């Protein structure tokens, strides 16, 4: 269970220093990094869910950035991830038709 701190973007310590404070940081090990990325994904999804239409695209970009980081941690680059997405879409479709399933008869 993660109790202290949170995963932040790489330049955040620099930004904090530029604002006149000294950040306290450390580099997470591989297992903690993956756990913190998963927590960050939940955080970013929650922010998207609360965003209005003006801010929603920016929040989706944050979700995508974390998804790419999670994929990289699994050894999957963005091109491979896109190929997986396209394959799944070809097999099962996308969401553009807005179909809502309510069960079977």
C-alpha positions in Angstrom: 0.0 0.0 0.0 1.3 3.4 -0.9 1.1 5.8 1.9 3.4 8.8 1.3 4.1 10.8 -1.8 2.8 10.5 -5.3 4.3 9.9 -8.8 4.9 13.2 -10.6 6.1 14.2 -14.0 9.8 14.4 -14.5 10.0 18.2 -14.6 7.9 18.9 -11.4 11.0 19.1 -9.1 12.5 21.8 -11.4 9.2 23.7 -11.4 9.1 23.6 -7.6 12.7 24.9 -7.4 11.9 27.7 -9.8 9.1 28.7 -7.5 11.6 29.0 -4.6 11.0 25.7 -2.7 13.1 22.6 -2.4 11.2 19.4 -3.2 11.8 16.2 -1.3 11.9 13.3 -3.8 13.3 9.8 -4.4 13.3 7.4 -7.4 10.9 4.6 -7.1 12.1 1.0 -7.7 10.5 -1.1 -10.4 7.7 -2.6 -8.4 6.8 0.6 -6.6 6.9 2.5 -10.0 4.4 0.1 -11.5 2.1 0.4 -8.5 2.3 4.2 -8.5 1.6 4.3 -12.2 -1.5 2.3 -11.6 -2.6 4.7 -8.9 -1.8 7.7 -11.2 -4.0 6.2 -13.9 -6.9 6.0 -11.4 -6.2 9.6 -10.4 -6.1 10.9 -14.0 -9.3 9.0 -14.9 -11.0 10.6 -11.9 -9.8 14.0 -13.0 -11.2 13.3 -16.5 -14.5 12.2 -15.1 -14.8 15.5 -13.2 -13.7 17.7 -16.0 -15.9 19.9 -18.1 -15.8 19.8 -21.9 -13.2 22.6 -22.0 -10.7 20.7 -19.8 -11.6 17.1 -20.8 -9.2 16.9 -23.7 -6.3 17.9 -21.5 -7.3 15.3 -18.9 -7.6 12.6 -21.6 -4.0 13.5 -22.7 -2.9 12.9 -19.1 -4.7 9.5 -19.1 -3.0 8.7 -22.4 0.5 9.7 -21.1 0.1 7.4 -18.1 -1.2 4.6 -20.3 1.9 5.0 -22.4 4.1 4.9 -19.3 2.4 1.7 -18.1 2.8 0.1 -21.5 6.5 1.1 -21.6 6.9 -0.5 -18.1 5.6 -3.7 -19.7 8.0 -3.4 -22.6 5.4 -2.2 -25.1 6.1 0.9 -27.1 3.4 3.3 -28.4 3.4 1.7 -31.9 2.9 -1.8 -30.4 0.2 -0.5 -28.2 -1.6 1.1 -31.2 -1.3 -2.2 -33.1 -2.9 -4.0 -30.2 -5.7 -1.4 -30.1 -6.2 -1.7 -33.9 -6.3 -5.5 -33.8 -8.9 -5.5 -31.0 -10.9 -2.9 -32.9 -10.8 -4.9 -36.1 -11.9 -8.1 -34.2 -14.6 -6.6 -31.9 -15.2 -3.1 -33.2 -14.9 0.3 -31.6 -17.4 2.5 -29.9 -18.4 4.9 -32.7 -21.8 3.4 -33.2 -22.8 4.1 -29.6 -24.3 0.6 -29.1 -25.6 -0.1 -25.5 -26.1 -3.7 -24.6 -28.9 -4.5 -22.2 -28.8 -8.3 -22.1 -29.9 -11.3 -24.1 -33.3 -12.7 -24.8 
